[in-house]
Amino acid sequence: MGYKRTYMVVATLVVLVLVIFLLERPFREKGKETLLFEGFQPKDVTKIETRSGNQKITLEKAGDLWLVGGKEGYKADSSAIQDILHTMERLNRRDLVSKNPKKREVYEVNEKDGAEVKVYDNRGKLMAHLFLGKGGPDLFSTYIRRADENEVYLVEGYLKTTFIRSQEDWRDKTIFDFDPQHIHRIILESGGKRIVVEREDVGEWKLKRPQEQPADKGKLEDMIYTLATLKASRFPEEGEPKGYDWNNPKARVTAILKDGGKRTLLIGSEEKGGGVYVKRQGEETIFMVPKYVVAKFVTSPGELKEKEVLRENGT
């Protein structure tokens, strides 16, 4: 009886797989390796509109920057924009699934169910108009359709993760992005106290204030890398933190670069969820970073001393 039951289960699974295969991925007509949008040039794109259900997002270029929410919006993640443009450029007609307009709903490439993407040039001319449907049977492909055609194609990649995001997910979460090896001095200020650490010519770090002594290279290298590549985990709610005085932050971290340049991070209050409000000095955008990241900057001279010095002092 056990063998018979196992056989029936396996047979049922095989039948289900075949049904899904036939419904979702019929024996497709192999087309030529032609592009879906011939002549599409990413460099000409100045505006992208996406819609999924009731969520509409506008990405617009202003000079060299991309903004989310229109020209008065927030700075957008440039790498995410480039992903869209390069994906649009490579979309092809190789795997034709259907030419029947009645099948649009099946593949969710109709106006009601599909995610919609429109791309414009600097004259406002529509360069590309696309519907993204449901994922293919292998979960790593997507059904797509040009808005002005009946043909439905199956292309590689689950494209909705590339094209469809919330406004917050489109925003650029970069706080700092520079080479940590360019940092010559770090100044940490919190609680009325000031710690100064400098990189010497040989590459070692030394505490200069409050007391001159060798610093823990591992901790300093981790700190400067974190600062130089700092990204937000998310953004605060509009208007938060209410009434915070950024002229008197909880802590301040300043990196002095070898060329004399300066990068300063202001650390504000902690929210109930454990995130900490931070911002770049002289700028308005407020970011949220995890508390454990901020802890690398709000420290004490004792924590930054070289371990050998700690052992010699018996501390």
C-alpha positions in Angstrom: 0.0 0.0 0.0 2.9 2.4 0.8 4.4 2.0 -2.6 1.1 2.5 -4.3 0.4 5.7 -2.3 3.9 7.0 -3.2 3.3 6.3 -6.8 0.0 8.1 -6.8 1.5 11.2 -5.2 4.4 11.3 -7.7 2.0 10.8 -10.6 -0.2 13.6 -9.4 2.8 16.0 -9.1 3.9 15.1 -12.6 0.4 15.9 -14.0 0.3 19.2 -12.1 3.7 20.2 -13.4 2.6 19.4 -17.0 -0.6 21.4 -16.6 1.4 24.4 -15.3 3.9 24.1 -18.1 1.3 23.9 -20.8 -0.7 26.8 -19.4 2.1 29.1 -18.5 4.8 28.3 -21.0 3.3 26.7 -24.1 5.6 25.6 -27.0 6.7 29.1 -27.8 7.5 30.4 -31.2 11.1 31.2 -31.3 11.5 34.6 -32.9 14.6 36.3 -34.1 16.9 37.9 -31.6 15.5 41.4 -32.3 15.1 44.1 -29.7 11.7 45.0 -28.4 12.5 48.7 -28.7 14.8 49.2 -31.7 17.0 52.3 -31.5 16.4 52.8 -27.8 19.1 55.0 -26.4 19.4 55.2 -22.6 21.3 58.6 -22.8 18.2 60.2 -24.4 15.8 59.3 -21.5 14.9 62.2 -19.2 11.6 60.9 -17.6 10.3 57.5 -16.4 6.8 56.9 -15.2 5.8 53.6 -13.5 2.4 52.4 -12.3 1.4 49.3 -10.3 -2.2 49.3 -9.2 -2.8 52.7 -7.7 0.8 53.5 -7.0 2.3 55.9 -9.5 6.0 57.0 -9.5 7.7 59.7 -11.6 11.4 59.7 -12.1 12.8 62.8 -13.8 16.2 64.0 -14.8 17.4 67.4 -13.6 20.8 68.2 -15.0 23.0 65.2 -14.0 20.7 64.1 -11.2 17.6 61.9 -11.2 14.8 62.9 -8.9 11.9 60.8 -7.6 8.6 62.6 -7.3 9.2 65.1 -10.1 11.6 68.0 -10.4 10.8 69.1 -6.9 11.3 65.7 -5.5 14.1 63.8 -3.8 17.4 62.6 -5.2 16.9 59.1 -6.7 19.2 56.1 -6.6 21.2 56.5 -9.9 22.2 52.8 -10.0 18.6 51.8 -9.9 17.8 54.2 -12.7 20.6 52.7 -14.8 19.2 49.2 -14.1 15.9 50.3 -15.7 17.5 51.9 -18.7 19.9 49.0 -19.5 17.1 46.5 -19.0 14.8 48.4 -21.4 17.7 48.5 -23.9 18.1 44.8 -23.9 14.5 43.6 -24.0 14.1 41.2 -26.9 11.4 39.4 -29.0 13.1 36.0 -28.8 10.4 34.0 -26.9 7.0 34.8 -28.4 4.2 33.4 -26.2 1.0 34.7 -27.6 -0.5 37.0 -30.3 -4.0 36.7 -29.1 -5.4 39.9 -27.4 -7.7 37.7 -25.3 -4.7 36.2 -23.6 -3.5 39.5 -22.1 -5.4 38.8 -18.9 -3.9 35.3 -18.6 -0.4 36.7 -18.6 -1.4 39.9 -16.7 -0.1 42.2 -19.4 -3.4 44.1 -19.6 -4.0 47.6 -18.2 -5.9 46.3 -15.2 -3.4 43.7 -14.0 -0.1 44.7 -15.5 2.5 47.0 -14.2 3.0 49.9 -16.6 6.2 51.7 -17.6 6.5 54.8 -19.8 9.8 56.3 -20.9 10.2 59.8 -22.4 13.0 61.9 -24.0 13.8 65.5 -23.3 11.1 66.8 -25.8 8.4 64.8 -24.0 8.2 62.2 -26.7 7.2 58.7 -25.6 10.2 56.5 -26.3 8.8 53.2 -24.9 5.5 52.1 -23.3 5.5 48.6 -21.7 3.4 46.3 -19.6 5.0 43.9 -17.2 3.0 40.8 -16.4 3.3 38.0 -14.0 6.4 35.9 -13.5 7.1 33.0 -15.7 6.9 29.4 -14.6 10.6 29.2 -13.5 10.1 32.3 -11.3 13.1 33.9 -13.0 11.3 35.3 -16.0 8.5 37.8 -16.8 5.8 38.1 -19.4 5.9 41.5 -21.2 4.0 43.3 -23.9 4.5 46.6 -25.8 1.5 48.8 -25.2 1.0 49.2 -29.0 1.2 45.5 -29.8 -0.6 42.3 -29.2 2.4 40.0 -28.9 3.3 38.7 -25.5 6.9 37.7 -24.9 8.7 35.8 -22.1 12.0 37.4 -21.1 14.6 36.5 -18.5 14.5 38.1 -15.1 11.8 39.0 -12.7 11.5 42.6 -13.9 9.0 44.0 -11.4 11.8 44.2 -8.8 13.7 46.4 -11.3 10.9 48.6 -12.4 8.4 48.7 -9.5 9.4 50.2 -6.2 7.9 52.6 -3.6 9.0 56.2 -3.5 11.2 55.5 -0.5 12.9 52.6 -2.3 13.7 54.8 -5.3 15.4 57.4 -3.1 19.2 57.5 -2.9 20.2 56.3 0.6 23.8 57.3 0.2 25.1 59.5 3.0 28.8 59.4 2.1 30.7 57.8 -0.7 34.4 58.5 -0.8 37.7 56.7 -0.5 38.4 56.0 3.2 42.1 56.0 2.5 41.8 59.7 1.9 41.0 60.4 5.5 43.9 62.0 7.4 42.1 62.9 10.7 38.9 61.9 12.5 37.3 64.2 15.1 34.6 62.7 17.4 32.5 65.1 19.5 29.8 64.0 22.0 28.8 64.9 25.5 31.0 67.9 25.6 34.1 65.8 24.9 36.4 65.7 21.9 38.5 62.9 20.6 41.0 63.4 17.8 42.7 60.6 15.9 45.3 61.0 13.1 46.7 58.7 10.5 50.5 58.8 10.4 52.7 58.6 7.3 53.3 54.9 7.9 49.6 54.2 7.9 49.2 53.7 11.6 46.6 55.6 13.7 47.4 57.6 16.8 45.2 59.2 19.4 46.1 62.9 19.6 43.4 64.1 22.0 42.7 63.9 24.9 46.0 62.0 25.3 48.6 61.1 22.7 49.0 57.3 22.3 48.7 54.6 19.7 45.2 53.8 18.5 43.6 50.5 17.7 44.1 50.2 14.0 41.4 47.6 13.5 38.7 49.8 15.1 39.8 52.9 13.3 39.9 51.2 9.9 36.4 49.8 10.6 35.2 53.3 11.7 36.5 55.2 8.7 35.2 52.6 6.2 31.8 52.8 7.8 31.8 56.6 7.6 33.1 56.8 4.0 30.5 54.3 2.7 27.6 55.2 5.0 24.1 54.5 3.7 20.8 55.0 5.3 18.6 52.0 6.3 15.5 54.2 5.5 14.1 57.7 5.8 12.1 59.2 8.7 8.5 60.2 8.5 7.8 63.6 7.1 8.7 66.3 9.6 10.5 64.0 12.0 12.3 64.5 14.4 10.0 67.4 15.3 11.7 70.5 16.6 15.2 68.9 16.8 18.0 71.5 17.1 20.6 70.3 14.6 22.9 73.2 15.7 23.4 71.2 18.9 23.4 67.5 17.8 24.0 64.6 20.2 27.3 63.9 18.4 29.4 65.1 15.5 31.8 63.1 13.4 34.2 65.0 11.2 36.6 63.4 8.7 39.5 65.7 7.5 40.8 64.5 4.1 44.4 64.6 2.9 43.5 67.4 0.4 42.0 69.5 3.2 38.4 68.6 2.4 36.0 67.9 5.1 33.0 65.6 5.7 30.8 66.0 8.8 28.1 63.8 10.0 25.6 65.1 12.6 24.0 62.5 14.9 20.7 63.3 16.4 18.2 61.7 18.6 17.1 58.0 18.7 13.6 57.0 17.7 11.5 54.4 19.6 12.2 51.8 16.9 16.0 51.9 17.5 17.0 53.9 14.5 19.0 57.1 14.9 18.4 60.4 13.0 21.5 61.7 11.1 22.3 64.2 8.5 25.2 65.7 6.6 26.3 69.1 7.9 25.0 71.9 5.8 22.3 69.8 4.1 18.6 69.3 4.8 18.0 65.6 4.1 17.6 63.5 7.2 18.4 59.8 7.2 17.9 56.9 9.5 20.7 54.6 10.4 20.8 51.6 12.9 21.9 52.3 16.5 24.8 49.8 16.2 26.3 51.8 13.3 26.2 55.1 15.3 27.8 53.3 18.3 31.0 53.1 16.2 31.2 56.9 16.2 30.0 57.6 19.8 32.8 56.1 21.7 35.5 56.8 24.3 39.4 57.1 24.2 39.6 53.9 26.1 37.8 52.0 23.4 40.1 53.4 20.7 43.4 52.7 22.5 45.7 50.1 21.0 45.2 46.8 22.7 48.9 46.5 23.7 48.7 49.8 25.5 45.7 48.6 27.4 47.5 45.5 28.5 50.6 47.4 29.6 48.5 49.8 31.7 46.6 46.8 33.2 43.3 48.1 32.1 
